[in-house]
Amino acid sequence: KPQKMSDILQKYPRIIRIYRNPQEVNIWVTLAKPILQLLEDEQKIKKERAHLCAERLRKVLMLSSTRRIRLDRIRFIKEELGLPDDFKKSVIKANPHLFKLVIAKKDVGKVSPSVKLLEWDPQYAIPVIEAFRENPDTTSGLCESEKRKKAYSFPINLPPGFKIKKGFRIKMRKWQELPYRSPYDDTSDLDLQSDEAFKRAVAVVHEFLHITVEKRTQVDRLAHLREDYKLPQKLGITVLQNPGIFYMSIKGNVQTIFLREGYRKGQVLEKDAIHSVKQRFMELIRMGTKCVKKSRKDFADIDSDTSEDEADGDVRSRVLEMEKKVYEEGTQTEDEDGGMQTEDEGEDTKIKDEDEDEDEDEDEDEDEDEDEDEDEDED
């Protein structure tokens, strides 16, 4: 049954606030104070954890065969990595010793620039899977031959009641014993059609999901990195063939990959501060209209000496401030030429900011016009 927009909005009073200005006929819609506070907390957490964002971005670039990824592709996965909206400024440009924006001269104005990794750190090139293989609890009681086999294996966490046929069990055991190549190693000599390349693709997806905040990502977003990570074309099949390592959820034609070892009873084991913000947001949605009067009293903008009109004006001003801030950050993000460098045969050259030249030309034209006006007045 179709529902009215007003009925839908009224279901979430802690997120959407509907009010009427006495001086106008129209009904206004704005963000409620709880969600505004939540958005401010999220941006604050992201700025305080900028060094962790730089580490995540660093490892994501180290997984690439060329140690660089296009900026527009990173924007697709910025939520998974917990990057702030202005990550180009607060993460990339804030760490010039780690990252650099580069683009080939032939591609200027055609494609997005790439984020290039400048410093390689061997400490970050250690896969998370190594901790599982070196864990004494998982290797105790094994002979040397079994330990060597385990050095190539992945942790398997099959769901309860999952029945494995004998043929699949044998095939999985043989696949686990295949030689393992680290996702951070050079793969220029690797045959992409071989079983070893398929196992490396699983290792890359496994490592990437460990880097993410919630140990999950959408297949479409990960597919944007297929060229950089040398992943197979049919990425979904790669995931479905390893049900003990990954879990795929399909809701509304959206395929999401979960890392099984990162969850227990439906909850993330390693909870990040950004994840807690999302949990608070979902709690506001689930609460709906429960205890609305109490909630409005707790989160009200209206003080005892403040009128309702003044409170509405305060909320509207805060929303306009946030929209202005997002707009300014968006314009800074869209300015791809600022601080960008081009690459030509291995040499980096600075690109002069064309916007500055245009501004100077406009200032000169305005000065000339003023001079002409003064001459006419004298005549």
C-alpha positions in Angstrom: 0.0 0.0 0.0 1.5 3.4 -1.0 2.4 5.6 1.9 2.5 9.4 2.2 5.9 11.0 2.5 4.8 12.8 5.7 3.8 9.5 7.3 7.2 8.0 6.5 9.1 11.0 7.9 7.1 11.0 11.1 8.2 7.5 11.8 11.7 8.7 12.6 11.5 11.8 14.8 15.0 11.3 16.0 16.4 11.7 12.5 13.9 13.9 10.7 12.1 16.9 12.3 9.0 18.4 10.7 7.8 21.8 11.8 5.8 24.8 10.5 7.0 28.3 10.5 4.1 30.6 11.8 5.0 33.2 9.2 4.9 30.8 6.2 2.4 28.3 4.8 5.0 25.6 3.8 6.0 22.8 6.1 9.8 22.6 6.8 11.8 19.4 7.1 15.2 19.4 8.8 17.6 17.0 10.6 16.8 16.4 14.3 19.4 17.2 16.9 20.3 13.5 17.8 21.4 12.8 14.2 23.2 16.2 13.9 25.1 15.3 17.0 25.9 11.9 15.6 27.2 13.4 12.3 29.4 15.8 14.3 30.8 12.9 16.4 31.5 10.9 13.2 33.5 13.7 11.6 35.4 14.3 14.9 36.3 10.6 15.2 37.5 10.4 11.6 39.7 13.5 12.1 41.1 12.2 15.4 41.9 8.8 13.8 43.5 10.3 10.6 46.7 8.4 11.3 44.7 5.1 11.2 43.1 6.2 8.0 46.5 6.8 6.5 47.6 3.3 7.5 44.6 1.7 5.9 45.1 3.6 2.7 48.7 2.7 2.8 48.0 -1.0 3.0 45.3 -0.7 0.3 47.9 0.9 -2.1 50.5 -1.8 -1.2 48.1 -4.5 -2.4 48.1 -2.9 -5.8 50.6 -4.3 -8.3 51.6 -0.7 -9.4 51.5 0.8 -5.9 48.9 3.3 -7.1 45.1 3.5 -7.4 42.9 6.1 -9.1 41.4 8.6 -6.8 37.8 8.0 -8.0 38.2 4.3 -7.2 39.3 5.1 -3.7 36.2 7.2 -3.2 34.0 4.1 -3.9 35.6 2.4 -0.9 36.1 5.3 1.5 33.2 4.2 3.7 34.8 0.7 4.1 38.1 2.2 5.0 36.6 4.8 7.4 38.0 7.7 5.4 36.6 11.2 6.1 34.8 13.1 3.3 37.8 15.4 2.8 40.3 12.5 2.8 42.1 14.1 -0.2 43.1 17.0 2.0 43.2 15.4 5.5 44.8 12.1 4.6 46.6 12.3 1.2 47.8 15.9 1.2 48.5 15.9 5.0 51.0 13.1 4.4 53.2 14.2 1.5 55.9 11.8 2.5 53.5 8.8 2.0 51.2 9.8 -0.9 51.3 11.8 -4.0 48.6 12.6 -6.7 50.0 11.9 -10.1 48.5 11.7 -13.6 50.0 11.1 -17.1 50.1 14.2 -19.3 48.0 12.5 -22.0 45.3 11.8 -19.4 44.9 15.3 -18.0 41.3 16.2 -18.0 40.2 12.8 -19.2 40.5 10.5 -16.1 40.9 11.0 -12.4 44.4 11.3 -11.0 46.0 8.4 -9.1 47.2 8.2 -5.5 50.8 6.9 -5.6 52.5 5.3 -2.6 55.9 6.9 -2.0 57.2 4.9 0.9 57.2 1.1 1.3 57.3 -0.2 4.8 58.0 -4.0 5.2 56.1 -4.0 8.5 52.8 -3.3 6.8 53.5 -6.0 4.1 52.8 -8.8 6.5 49.5 -10.5 5.8 47.0 -11.0 8.7 46.8 -14.6 7.8 50.4 -15.1 9.1 49.2 -14.6 12.7 46.8 -17.5 12.2 49.6 -19.8 10.8 52.1 -18.9 13.5 49.6 -19.2 16.4 50.8 -22.1 18.6 47.2 -23.0 19.5 46.6 -23.9 15.9 49.9 -25.7 15.3 50.2 -27.7 18.5 50.3 -31.5 18.0 51.1 -31.3 14.3 54.1 -32.9 12.7 56.6 -31.0 10.5 54.9 -32.1 7.3 51.5 -31.0 8.6 52.9 -27.7 9.7 54.3 -27.1 6.2 50.9 -27.8 4.8 49.3 -25.4 7.3 51.7 -22.7 6.2 49.6 -22.4 3.0 46.1 -22.8 4.5 43.3 -20.4 5.4 41.1 -20.6 8.5 37.8 -22.4 7.6 34.6 -21.5 9.5 31.7 -23.3 8.0 28.2 -22.5 9.3 26.5 -25.0 11.5 24.7 -27.7 9.6 26.7 -27.1 6.5 27.2 -30.5 4.8 30.3 -31.1 2.8 30.5 -33.9 0.2 33.5 -36.1 0.1 34.6 -34.8 -3.3 34.4 -31.2 -2.2 36.3 -32.0 1.0 39.2 -33.6 -1.0 39.2 -30.7 -3.4 39.3 -28.1 -0.6 42.1 -30.0 1.1 44.3 -30.0 -2.0 43.5 -26.3 -2.6 44.6 -25.5 0.9 48.0 -27.2 0.3 48.7 -25.2 -2.8 51.7 -22.9 -2.6 50.7 -19.5 -1.1 51.9 -16.2 -2.4 51.6 -13.1 -0.2 49.1 -10.5 -1.6 51.9 -7.9 -1.2 54.4 -9.8 -3.4 55.1 -8.9 -7.0 52.9 -11.0 -9.3 54.2 -9.9 -12.7 55.4 -13.5 -13.5 52.2 -15.2 -12.3 49.8 -16.9 -14.8 46.4 -15.4 -14.1 44.7 -18.6 -15.2 46.6 -20.9 -12.8 45.4 -22.3 -9.5 48.1 -20.4 -7.7 46.7 -17.1 -9.1 43.2 -18.1 -7.9 44.5 -18.7 -4.4 46.4 -15.4 -4.5 43.1 -13.7 -5.5 41.4 -15.2 -2.4 44.4 -14.0 -0.3 43.9 -10.4 -1.7 40.2 -10.4 -0.9 40.9 -11.9 2.5 43.5 -9.2 3.3 41.4 -6.4 1.9 38.4 -7.4 4.1 40.7 -7.4 7.2 41.7 -3.8 6.4 38.1 -2.6 6.2 36.3 -1.2 9.3 33.4 -3.8 9.3 35.2 -6.7 7.7 32.8 -6.5 4.7 32.3 -4.7 1.4 30.1 -4.7 -1.6 31.1 -6.8 -4.6 30.6 -3.9 -7.0 32.9 -1.6 -5.0 35.6 -4.3 -4.8 35.2 -4.9 -8.6 36.5 -1.3 -9.2 39.9 -2.6 -7.9 39.9 -5.6 -10.1 42.5 -4.1 -12.5 44.8 -2.9 -9.7 44.6 -6.1 -7.7 44.7 -8.5 -10.7 41.5 -10.2 -9.6 39.5 -12.5 -11.9 36.6 -11.2 -13.9 34.0 -13.3 -12.1 34.7 -12.1 -8.6 31.5 -13.5 -7.2 32.4 -17.0 -8.2 35.7 -16.6 -6.4 33.8 -15.8 -3.2 31.1 -18.5 -3.6 33.8 -21.2 -4.1 35.1 -20.6 -0.6 32.1 -20.7 1.7 34.4 -21.4 4.7 36.3 -18.1 4.3 33.7 -15.7 2.9 29.9 -15.3 3.2 27.9 -13.5 0.5 24.7 -11.7 1.3 22.3 -10.6 -1.4 19.7 -8.0 -0.5 18.0 -5.8 -3.1 20.3 -6.9 -5.9 23.3 -5.8 -3.7 26.0 -8.4 -3.2 28.0 -8.0 0.0 31.0 -10.0 1.0 31.6 -10.8 4.7 34.7 -12.2 6.2 33.6 -15.2 8.3 36.5 -15.1 10.8 35.7 -11.4 11.5 32.3 -12.2 12.9 30.8 -14.3 15.7 27.1 -14.7 16.2 26.4 -11.9 13.8 28.7 -9.3 15.6 32.0 -7.9 14.5 34.8 -9.1 16.7 37.0 -6.0 16.3 34.7 -3.1 16.8 36.0 0.2 15.5 34.9 3.6 16.7 33.3 4.3 13.3 31.4 1.1 13.6 30.0 2.3 16.9 28.7 5.4 15.2 26.8 3.3 12.7 25.4 1.2 15.5 24.0 4.3 17.2 22.5 5.4 13.9 20.7 2.1 13.5 19.5 2.3 17.1 17.9 5.7 16.3 16.1 4.1 13.4 15.0 1.1 15.4 13.6 3.2 18.2 11.2 4.9 15.8 8.5 6.7 17.7 9.2 5.0 21.0 9.4 7.4 23.9 9.4 10.4 21.5 8.3 12.9 24.2 11.2 11.8 26.5 13.6 11.9 23.6 12.5 15.3 22.5 12.9 16.6 26.0 16.4 15.1 26.2 17.5 16.4 22.8 15.4 19.5 22.5 17.0 22.7 21.2 14.4 24.7 23.2 15.6 25.9 26.5 13.3 27.1 29.2 13.9 30.7 28.2 13.9 30.0 24.4 10.9 30.3 22.1 10.1 27.6 19.5 10.8 30.0 16.6 14.3 30.7 17.9 14.9 27.0 18.3 13.8 26.3 14.8 16.1 29.0 13.5 19.0 27.5 15.5 18.5 24.1 13.9 18.1 25.5 10.5 21.3 27.5 10.9 23.2 24.4 12.0 21.9 22.5 9.0 22.9 25.3 6.6 26.4 25.4 8.2 26.8 21.6 7.7 25.6 21.9 4.1 28.0 24.8 3.4 30.8 22.7 4.9 30.0 19.7 2.8 29.7 21.9 -0.3 33.1 23.5 0.4 34.7 20.1 0.9 33.1 18.8 -2.2 34.5 21.7 -4.3 37.9 21.1 -2.9 37.6 17.4 -3.8 36.5 18.1 -7.3 39.5 20.4 -7.9 41.7 17.6 -9.1 44.4 19.9 -10.6 45.4 21.6 -7.3 48.7 20.1 -6.0 48.5 17.4 -8.6 51.6 16.2 -10.5 52.0 14.7 -14.0 54.2 11.8 -14.9 56.1 11.7 -18.2 58.7 8.9 -18.7 59.3 8.5 -15.0 59.8 12.2 -14.3 57.3 14.2 -12.2 56.7 17.9 -13.1 54.5 20.4 -11.3 51.3 21.5 -13.0 50.6 25.2 -12.6 47.1 25.9 -11.3 45.1 27.2 -14.2 42.5 28.7 -11.8 45.1 31.0 -10.3 46.0 32.3 -13.8 42.4 32.9 -14.7 41.9 34.8 -11.4 44.9 37.0 -12.2 43.6 37.7 -15.7 40.2 38.6 -14.4 41.8 41.0 -11.9 43.8 42.7 -14.6 40.7 43.1 -16.8 38.8 44.6 -13.9 41.7 47.1 -13.3 41.6 48.1 -17.0 37.9 48.6 -16.9 38.2 50.9 -13.8 40.9 53.0 -15.5 38.7 53.4 -18.6 35.7 54.5 -16.4 37.9 57.1 -14.7 39.1 58.5 -18.0 35.4 58.9 -19.2 34.5 60.7 -16.0 37.3 63.2 -16.4 36.2 63.9 -20.0 
